[in-house]
């Protein structure tokens, strides 16, 4: 057999495997975004809504994470303390602008990282976060159980 025939057979087999395994379908858990979701993501990419959301005790945890990740997608993250700065002689103007923008939000970025770490254990399946009174009540119940 010549190479062209073997190549066609291999491509046909790969296509067949893809079709049989569902490789052309949307991955499970991923759905097409509604217009509302698309406009939210567009807003999240443009404006740092995650800052207000992080400071709102009633904000949805998962939505706040989505806003944070959308905002920082394609942007240079703020440098952590102790990180060495690279030479920027060949860095473009856009990169410098992104770096300045990243540094502009450096404090909020650090605050967010801490908020995420501290809030995570108290996130409910619906994305709500237990408030201080609810946390205290859980702690009291745990103390009662330890005494028994």
C-alpha positions in Angstrom: 0.0 0.0 0.0 1.2 3.4 -0.7 1.6 6.2 1.9 -1.5 8.2 0.8 -3.8 5.3 1.3 -2.3 4.5 4.8 -2.6 8.2 5.7 -6.3 8.2 4.6 -7.0 5.1 6.6 -5.4 6.5 9.7 -7.3 9.8 9.4 -10.6 7.8 8.9 -9.9 5.7 12.0 -9.2 8.8 14.1 -12.4 10.4 12.9 -14.3 7.3 13.7 -12.9 7.1 17.2 -13.7 10.8 17.8 -17.3 10.3 16.7 -17.8 7.2 18.7 -16.3 8.6 21.9 -18.3 11.8 21.7 -15.2 13.9 21.1 -17.2 16.4 19.0 -19.7 17.1 21.7 -19.6 19.9 24.2 -17.7 18.6 27.3 -19.9 17.6 30.2 -20.5 20.5 32.6 -19.9 23.1 29.9 -23.0 24.7 28.4 -23.3 27.5 26.0 -23.3 30.8 27.7 -26.5 32.9 27.7 -26.4 36.5 26.6 -26.6 37.6 30.3 -23.6 35.4 31.2 -21.6 36.7 28.2 -22.3 40.3 29.1 -21.3 39.6 32.7 -18.0 38.0 31.6 -17.4 41.0 29.3 -17.9 43.3 32.2 -15.8 41.2 34.5 -12.9 41.3 32.0 -13.2 45.1 31.7 -13.8 46.2 35.3 -12.4 44.8 38.6 -15.9 43.9 39.9 -14.3 41.2 42.1 -13.1 43.9 44.5 -16.6 45.0 45.3 -17.8 41.4 45.4 -15.1 40.4 47.8 -16.1 43.1 50.2 -19.8 42.2 49.9 -20.8 39.7 52.6 -23.7 38.5 50.4 -21.7 38.0 47.2 -21.6 34.6 45.7 -18.2 33.0 46.2 -18.2 31.2 42.8 -19.3 34.4 40.9 -16.6 36.4 42.7 -13.9 33.8 41.7 -15.2 34.0 38.1 -15.0 37.8 38.1 -11.5 37.7 39.5 -10.3 35.1 36.9 -12.0 36.9 34.0 -10.4 40.2 35.0 -6.9 38.8 35.3 -7.1 36.7 32.1 -4.5 38.1 29.7 -3.2 40.6 32.3 0.1 40.6 34.1 -0.4 39.6 37.7 1.0 41.9 40.4 4.5 40.9 41.5 4.7 39.3 44.9 7.0 40.7 47.5 10.5 39.3 47.0 10.0 38.4 43.3 12.9 39.5 41.1 11.9 41.8 38.3 13.1 40.8 34.9 14.8 43.1 32.4 12.2 45.0 30.5 14.4 46.3 27.8 12.6 44.2 25.2 9.2 44.5 26.8 6.5 46.1 24.7 4.5 49.2 25.7 1.4 47.0 26.2 3.2 44.8 28.6 4.4 47.8 30.6 0.9 49.1 30.7 -0.4 45.7 31.9 2.3 45.6 34.5 1.4 49.1 35.8 -2.3 48.1 35.8 -1.4 44.9 37.7 0.6 46.9 40.3 -2.4 49.3 40.6 -4.4 46.4 42.0 -1.6 44.8 43.9 -3.1 45.5 47.3 -6.6 44.2 46.3 -4.9 41.2 44.6 -3.2 40.2 47.9 -6.4 40.9 49.8 -8.4 38.7 47.4 -5.9 35.8 47.8 -6.3 36.0 51.6 -10.2 36.3 51.3 -10.3 33.3 49.1 -8.2 31.2 51.5 -10.1 32.3 54.6 -13.6 32.0 53.0 -13.2 28.7 51.2 -13.9 26.5 54.2 -17.2 28.3 54.8 -18.6 28.2 51.2 -21.9 26.5 50.8 -22.9 24.4 47.7 -24.9 27.4 46.4 -21.9 29.7 46.6 -23.0 31.6 49.7 -20.5 32.1 52.5 -21.4 31.5 56.1 -21.4 34.8 58.1 -19.8 35.2 61.5 -22.9 34.3 63.5 -23.4 31.1 61.5 -19.7 30.2 62.0 -20.0 30.8 65.7 -23.1 28.6 65.9 -21.3 25.7 64.2 -18.3 26.2 66.5 -20.6 26.0 69.6 -22.3 22.9 68.3 -18.8 21.3 67.8 -17.8 22.2 71.3 -21.0 20.7 72.7 -20.3 17.5 70.7 -16.8 17.3 72.2 -18.2 17.5 75.7 -20.5 14.5 75.2 
